[in-house]
Amino acid sequence: MGYAYNGKPIDGSGQPEAYGAHPPAIGVDFFQGPYMDPDGCDNPSFNGDGIKGPSFHGDCSIVGQNGTKITMNYGPDNSLTGEFIVRAEAINGVNFGDGIKDNERYGMRRFVYHNNNLSGVQYYMQDPNYAPEYYNFLQGSGRTIRK
């Protein structure tokens, strides 16, 4: 969950644009990400039960095999076999190895925050000023360009 709030317990001192003793806060819970591009198969899960679809059962070799097509067994007695495309996104995504083709979703990939331009705040956490800086925030890399 991402949580953001005003930096001071009392915002301003009576100005119309200030919040006063009740500054705002927001919590954002990221439930499911966007659908992945369809590839025609039910991509293996990272840590599923392997009954409805293939699973790596928590084996991190999934990262090194990202994008490869492999043959895997699955099912209640491991008797079903198929060819599947491995996606490392299964580590934190959803709907992998569930027996349904092309319903996989990305998990949370990045979370970036910034502080307003306050004294003592590191440059990379301050408000963006230029188009490339805004773009970097949208890409999840933060403010990295200094002009």
Contact map, one row per residue, 1 for C-alpha under 8 A:
111000000000000000000000001111000000000000000000000000000000000000000000000000000000000000000000000000000000000000000000000000000000000000000000000
111100000000000000000000001110000000000000000000000000000000000000000000000000000000000000000000000000000000001000000000000000000000000000000000000
111110000000000000000000111100000000000000000000000000000000000000000000000000000000000000000000000000000000000000000000000000000000000000000000000
011111000000000000000000111000000000000000000000000000000000000000000000000000000000000000000000000000000000000000000000000000000000000000000000000
001111100000000000000011110000000000000000000000000000000000000000000000000000000000000000000000000000000000000000000000000000000000000000000000000
000111111010000000000011100000000000000000000000000000000000000000000000000000000000000000000000000000000000000000000000000000000000000000000000000
000011111000000000000000000000000000000000000000000000000000000000000000000000000000000000000000000000000000000000000000000000000000000000000000000
000001111110000000000010000000000000000000000000000000000000000000000000000000000000000000000000000000000000000000000000000000000000000000000000000
000001111110000000001110000000000000000000000000000000000000000000000000000000000000000000000000000000000000000000000000000000000000000000000000000
000000011111100000111110000000000000000000000000000000000000000000000000000000000000000000000000000000000000000000000000000000000000000000000000000
000001011111100001111110000000000000000000000000000000000000000000000000000000000000000000000000000000000000000000000000000000000000000000000000000
000000000111111001110000000000000000000000000000000000000000000000000000000000000000000000000000000000000000000000000000000000000000000000000000000
000000000111111001010000000000000000000000000000000000000000000000000000000000000000000000000000000000000000000000000000000000000000000000000000000
000000000001111101010000000000000000000000000000000000000000000000000000000000000000000000000000000000000000000000000000000000000000000000000000000
000000000001111111000000000000000000000000000000000000000000000000000000000000000000000000000000000000000000000000000000000000000000000000000000000
000000000000011111000000000000000000000000000000000000000000000000000000000000000000000000000000000000000000000000000000000000000000000000000000000
000000000000001111100000000000000000000000000000000000000000000000000000000000000000000000000000000000000000000000000000000000000000000000000000000
000000000011111111110000000000000000000000000000000000000000000000000000000000000000000000000000000000000000000000000000000000000000000000000000000
000000000111000011111111000000000000000000000000000000000000000000000000000000000000000000000000000000000000000000000000000000000000000000000000000
000000000111110001111110000000000000000000000000000000000000000000000000000000000000000000000000000000000000000000000000000000000000000000000000000
000000001110000000111110000000000000000000000000000000000000000000000000000000000000000000000000000000000000000000000000000000000000000000000000000
000000001110000000111111000000000000000000000000000000000000000000000000000000000000000000000000000000000000000000000000000000000000000000000000000
000011011110000000111111100000000000000000000000000000000000000000000000000000000000000000000000000000000000000000000000000000000000000000000000000
000011000000000000100111110000000000000000000000000000000000000000000000000000000000000000000000000000000000000000000000000000000000000000000000000
001111000000000000000011111000000000000000000000000000000000000000000000000000000000000000000000000000000000000000000000000000000000000000000000000
001110000000000000000001111100000000000000000000000000000000000000000000000000000000000000000000000000000000000000000000000000000000000000000000000
111100000000000000000000111110000000000000000000000000000000000000000000000000000000000000000000000000000000000000000000000000000000000000000000000
111000000000000000000000011111000000000000000000000000000000000000000000000000000000000000000000000000000000000000000000000000000000000000000000000
110000000000000000000000001111100000000000000000000000000000000000000000000000000000000000000000000000000000000000000000000000000000000000000000000
100000000000000000000000000111111000000000000000000000000000000000000000000000000000000000000000000000000001000000000000000000000000000000000000000
000000000000000000000000000011111000000000000000000000000000000000000000000000000000000000000000000000000000000000000000000000000000000000000000000
000000000000000000000000000001111100000000000000000000000000000000000000000000000000000000001100000000001111000000000000000000000000000000000000000
000000000000000000000000000001111110000000000000000000000000000000000000000000000000000000001000000000001111000000000000000000000000000000000000000
000000000000000000000000000000011111000000000000000000000000000000000000000000000000000000000000000000001100000000000000000000000000000000000000000
000000000000000000000000000000001111100000000000000000000000000000000000000000000000000000000000000000111100000000000000000000000000000000000000000
000000000000000000000000000000000111110000000000000000000000000000000000000000000000000000000000000001111100000000000000000000000000000000000000000
000000000000000000000000000000000011111000000000000000000000000000000000000000000000000000000000000001000000000000000000000000000000000000000000000
000000000000000000000000000000000001111110000000000000000000000000000000000000000000000000000000000001100000000000000000000000000000000000000000000
000000000000000000000000000000000000111110000000000000000000000000000000000000000000100000000000000001000000000000000000000000000000000000000000000
000000000000000000000000000000000000011111000000000000000000000000000000000000000000000000000000000011000000000000000000000000000000000000000000000
000000000000000000000000000000000000011111100000000000000000000000000000000000000001100000000000000111000000000000000000000000000000000000000000000
000000000000000000000000000000000000000111110000000010000000000000000000000000000001000000000001111111110000000000000000000000000000000000000000000
000000000000000000000000000000000000000011111000000001000000000000000000000000000001111001000001100011010000000000000000000000000000000000000000000
000000000000000000000000000000000000000001111100000011110000000000000000000000000001111001000001100000000000000000000000000000000000000000000000000
000000000000000000000000000000000000000000111111010011111000000000000000000000000000000001100011110000000000000000000000000000000000000000000000000
000000000000000000000000000000000000000000011111000000111111010000000000000000000000000101100001000000000000000000000000000000000000000000000000000
000000000000000000000000000000000000000000001111100000111110000000000000000000000000000000100000000000000000000000000000000000000000000000000000000
000000000000000000000000000000000000000000001111110001111100000000000000000000000000000000000000100000000000000000000000000000000000000000000000000
000000000000000000000000000000000000000000000011111100101000000000000000000000000000000000000000000000000000000000000000000000000000000000000000000
000000000000000000000000000000000000000000001001111111101000000000000000011101000000000000000000100000000000000000000000000000000000000000000000000
000000000000000000000000000000000000000000000000111111000000000000000000011101000000000000000000000000000000000000000000000000000000000000000000000
000000000000000000000000000000000000000000000000111111000000000000000000011000000000000000000000111000000000000000000000000000000000000000000000000
000000000000000000000000000000000000000001011000011111100000000000000000011000000000000000000001111000000000000000000000000000000000000000000000000
000000000000000000000000000000000000000000111001011111110000000000000001111000000000000000000000100000000000000000000000000000000000000000000000000
000000000000000000000000000000000000000000011111110011111000000000000000010000000000000000000000100000000000000000000000000000000000000000000000000
000000000000000000000000000000000000000000011111000001111111010000000000000000000000000000000000000000000000000000000000000000000000000000000000000
000000000000000000000000000000000000000000001111110000111110000000000000000000000000000000000000000000000000000000000000000000000000000000000000000
000000000000000000000000000000000000000000000111000000011111000000000000000000000000000000000000000000000000000000000000000000000000000000000000000
000000000000000000000000000000000000000000000110000000011111110000000000000000000000000000000000000000000000000000000000000000000000000000000000000
000000000000000000000000000000000000000000000100000000010111111100000000000000000000000000000000000000000000000000000000000000000000000000000000000
000000000000000000000000000000000000000000000000000000000011111110000000000000000000000000000000000000000000000000000000000000000000000000000000000
000000000000000000000000000000000000000000000100000000010011111111000000000000000000011100000000000000000000000000000000000000000000000000000000000
000000000000000000000000000000000000000000000000000000000001111111000000000000000000001100000000000000000000000000000000000000000000000000000000000
000000000000000000000000000000000000000000000000000000000001111111000000000000000000000000000000000000000000000000000000000000000000000000000000000
000000000000000000000000000000000000000000000000000000000000111111110000000000000000011100000000000000000000000000000000000000000000000000000000000
000000000000000000000000000000000000000000000000000000000000011111110000000000000000111100000000000000000000000000000000000000000000000000000000000
000000000000000000000000000000000000000000000000000000000000000011111000000000000000111100000000000000000000000000000000000000000000000000000000000
000000000000000000000000000000000000000000000000000000000000000011111100000000000000110000000000000000000000000000000000000000000000000000000000000
000000000000000000000000000000000000000000000000000000000000000000111110000000000011110000000000000000000000000000000000000000000000000000000000000
000000000000000000000000000000000000000000000000000000000000000000011111000000000011110000000000000000000000000000000000000000000000000000000000000
000000000000000000000000000000000000000000000000000000000000000000001111100000001111000000000000000000000000000000000000000000000000000000000000000
000000000000000000000000000000000000000000000000000001000000000000000111110000001111000000000000000000000000000000000000000000000000000000000000000
000000000000000000000000000000000000000000000000000001000000000000000011111001111100000000000000000000000000000000000000000000000000000000000000000
000000000000000000000000000000000000000000000000011111100000000000000001111111111000000000000000000000000000000000000000000000000000000000000000000
000000000000000000000000000000000000000000000000011111000000000000000000111111110000000000000000000000000000000000000000000000000000000000000000000
000000000000000000000000000000000000000000000000011000000000000000000000011111100000000000000000000000000000000000000000000000000000000000000000000
000000000000000000000000000000000000000000000000000000000000000000000000011111100000000000000000000000000000000000000000000000000000000000000000000
000000000000000000000000000000000000000000000000011000000000000000000000111111111000000000000000000000000000000000000000000000000000000000000000000
000000000000000000000000000000000000000000000000000000000000000000000000111111111000000000000000000000000000000000000000000000000000000000000000000
000000000000000000000000000000000000000000000000000000000000000000000000111001111100000000000000000000000000000000000000000000000000000000000000000
000000000000000000000000000000000000000000000000000000000000000000000011110001111110000000000000000000000000000000000000000000000000000000000000000
000000000000000000000000000000000000000000000000000000000000000000000011100000011111000000000000000000000000000000000000000000000000000000000000000
000000000000000000000000000000000000000000000000000000000000000000001111000000001111100000000000000000000000000000000000000000000000000000000000000
000000000000000000000000000000000000000011110000000000000000000000001111000000000111110000000000000000000000000000000000000000000000000000000000000
000000000000000000000000000000000000001010110000000000000000000001111100000000000011111000000000000000000000000000000000000000000000000000000000000
000000000000000000000000000000000000000000110000000000000000010011111100000000000001111100000000000000000000000000000000000000000000000000000000000
000000000000000000000000000000000000000000110000000000000000011011100000000000000000111111000000000000000000000000000000000000000000000000000000000
000000000000000000000000000000000000000000000100000000000000011011100000000000000000011111100000000000000000000000000000000000000000000000000000000
000000000000000000000000000000000000000000000000000000000000000000000000000000000000001111111000000000000110000000000000000000000000000000000000000
000000000000000000000000000000000000000000111100000000000000000000000000000000000000001111111101000000000100000000000000000000000000000000000000000
000000000000000000000000000000000000000000001110000000000000000000000000000000000000000111111000000000000000000000000000000000000000000000000000000
000000000000000000000000000000000000000000000000000000000000000000000000000000000000000011111100000000000111000000000000000000000000000000000000000
000000000000000000000000000000011000000000000000000000000000000000000000000000000000000011111111000000011111000000000000000000000000000000000000000
000000000000000000000000000000010000000000000000000000000000000000000000000000000000000001011111000000011110000000000000000000000000000000000000000
000000000000000000000000000000000000000000001000000000000000000000000000000000000000000000001111110100111000000000000000000000000000000000000000000
000000000000000000000000000000000000000001111100000010000000000000000000000000000000000001001111110000110000000000000000000000000000000000000000000
000000000000000000000000000000000000000001111001010111100000000000000000000000000000000000000011111100000000000000000000000000000000000000000000000
000000000000000000000000000000000000000001001000000110000000000000000000000000000000000000000011111100000000000000000000000000000000000000000000000
000000000000000000000000000000000000000001000000000110000000000000000000000000000000000000000000111110000000000000000000000000000000000000000000000
000000000000000000000000000000000000000011000000000000000000000000000000000000000000000000000010111111100000000000000000000000000000000000000000000
000000000000000000000000000000000000000111100000000000000000000000000000000000000000000000000000001111110000000000000000000000000000000000000000000
000000000000000000000000000000000001111111100000000000000000000000000000000000000000000000000000000111110000000000000000000000000000000000000000000
000000000000000000000000000000000011010001000000000000000000000000000000000000000000000000000011000111111000000000000000000000000000000000000000000
000000000000000000000000000000000011000001100000000000000000000000000000000000000000000000001111000011111100000000000000000000000000000000000000000
000000000000000000000000000000011111000000000000000000000000000000000000000000000000000000001110000000111110000000000000000000000000000000000000000
000000000000000000000000000000011111000000000000000000000000000000000000000000000000000011011100000000011111100000000000000000000000000000000000000
000000000000000000000000000000011000000000000000000000000000000000000000000000000000000010011100000000001111100000000000000000000000000000000000000
000000000000000000000000000001011000000000000000000000000000000000000000000000000000000000011000000000000111111000000000000000000000000000000000000
000000000000000000000000000000000000000000000000000000000000000000000000000000000000000000000000000000000111111000000000000000000000000000000000000
000000000000000000000000000000000000000000000000000000000000000000000000000000000000000000000000000000000001111100000000000000000000000000010000000
010000000000000000000000000000000000000000000000000000000000000000000000000000000000000000000000000000000001111110000000000000000000000000010000000
000000000000000000000000000000000000000000000000000000000000000000000000000000000000000000000000000000000000011111000000000000000000000010011100000
000000000000000000000000000000000000000000000000000000000000000000000000000000000000000000000000000000000000001111100000000010000000000000000100000
000000000000000000000000000000000000000000000000000000000000000000000000000000000000000000000000000000000000000111110000000111100000000000000100000
000000000000000000000000000000000000000000000000000000000000000000000000000000000000000000000000000000000000000011111100100011100000000000000000000
000000000000000000000000000000000000000000000000000000000000000000000000000000000000000000000000000000000000000001111100000011100000000000000000000
000000000000000000000000000000000000000000000000000000000000000000000000000000000000000000000000000000000000000000111110100001100000000000000000000
000000000000000000000000000000000000000000000000000000000000000000000000000000000000000000000000000000000000000000111111100001000000000000000000000
000000000000000000000000000000000000000000000000000000000000000000000000000000000000000000000000000000000000000000001111100000000000000000000000000
000000000000000000000000000000000000000000000000000000000000000000000000000000000000000000000000000000000000000000000111110000000000000000000000000
000000000000000000000000000000000000000000000000000000000000000000000000000000000000000000000000000000000000000000101111111011000000000000000000000
000000000000000000000000000000000000000000000000000000000000000000000000000000000000000000000000000000000000000000000001111111000000000000000000000
000000000000000000000000000000000000000000000000000000000000000000000000000000000000000000000000000000000000000000000000111111000000000000000010000
000000000000000000000000000000000000000000000000000000000000000000000000000000000000000000000000000000000000000001000000011111000000000000000111000
000000000000000000000000000000000000000000000000000000000000000000000000000000000000000000000000000000000000000011110000111111100000000000000110000
000000000000000000000000000000000000000000000000000000000000000000000000000000000000000000000000000000000000000001111100111111110000000000000010000
000000000000000000000000000000000000000000000000000000000000000000000000000000000000000000000000000000000000000001111000000011111000000000000010000
000000000000000000000000000000000000000000000000000000000000000000000000000000000000000000000000000000000000000000000000000001111110110000000010000
000000000000000000000000000000000000000000000000000000000000000000000000000000000000000000000000000000000000000000000000000000111110110000000000000
000000000000000000000000000000000000000000000000000000000000000000000000000000000000000000000000000000000000000000000000000000011111110000000000000
000000000000000000000000000000000000000000000000000000000000000000000000000000000000000000000000000000000000000000000000000000011111111000000000000
000000000000000000000000000000000000000000000000000000000000000000000000000000000000000000000000000000000000000000000000000000000111111100000000100
000000000000000000000000000000000000000000000000000000000000000000000000000000000000000000000000000000000000000000000000000000011111111110000111100
000000000000000000000000000000000000000000000000000000000000000000000000000000000000000000000000000000000000000000000000000000011111111111000010000
000000000000000000000000000000000000000000000000000000000000000000000000000000000000000000000000000000000000000000000000000000000011111111100000000
000000000000000000000000000000000000000000000000000000000000000000000000000000000000000000000000000000000000000000000000000000000001111111111111000
000000000000000000000000000000000000000000000000000000000000000000000000000000000000000000000000000000000000000100000000000000000000111111111110000
000000000000000000000000000000000000000000000000000000000000000000000000000000000000000000000000000000000000000000000000000000000000011111111000000
000000000000000000000000000000000000000000000000000000000000000000000000000000000000000000000000000000000000000000000000000000000000001111111100000
000000000000000000000000000000000000000000000000000000000000000000000000000000000000000000000000000000000000011100000000000000000000000111111100000
000000000000000000000000000000000000000000000000000000000000000000000000000000000000000000000000000000000000000100000000000000000000000111111111000
000000000000000000000000000000000000000000000000000000000000000000000000000000000000000000000000000000000000000111000000000110000000100110111111000
000000000000000000000000000000000000000000000000000000000000000000000000000000000000000000000000000000000000000000000000001111110000110110001111100
000000000000000000000000000000000000000000000000000000000000000000000000000000000000000000000000000000000000000000000000000100000000100100001111110
000000000000000000000000000000000000000000000000000000000000000000000000000000000000000000000000000000000000000000000000000000000001100000000011111
000000000000000000000000000000000000000000000000000000000000000000000000000000000000000000000000000000000000000000000000000000000000000000000001111
000000000000000000000000000000000000000000000000000000000000000000000000000000000000000000000000000000000000000000000000000000000000000000000000111
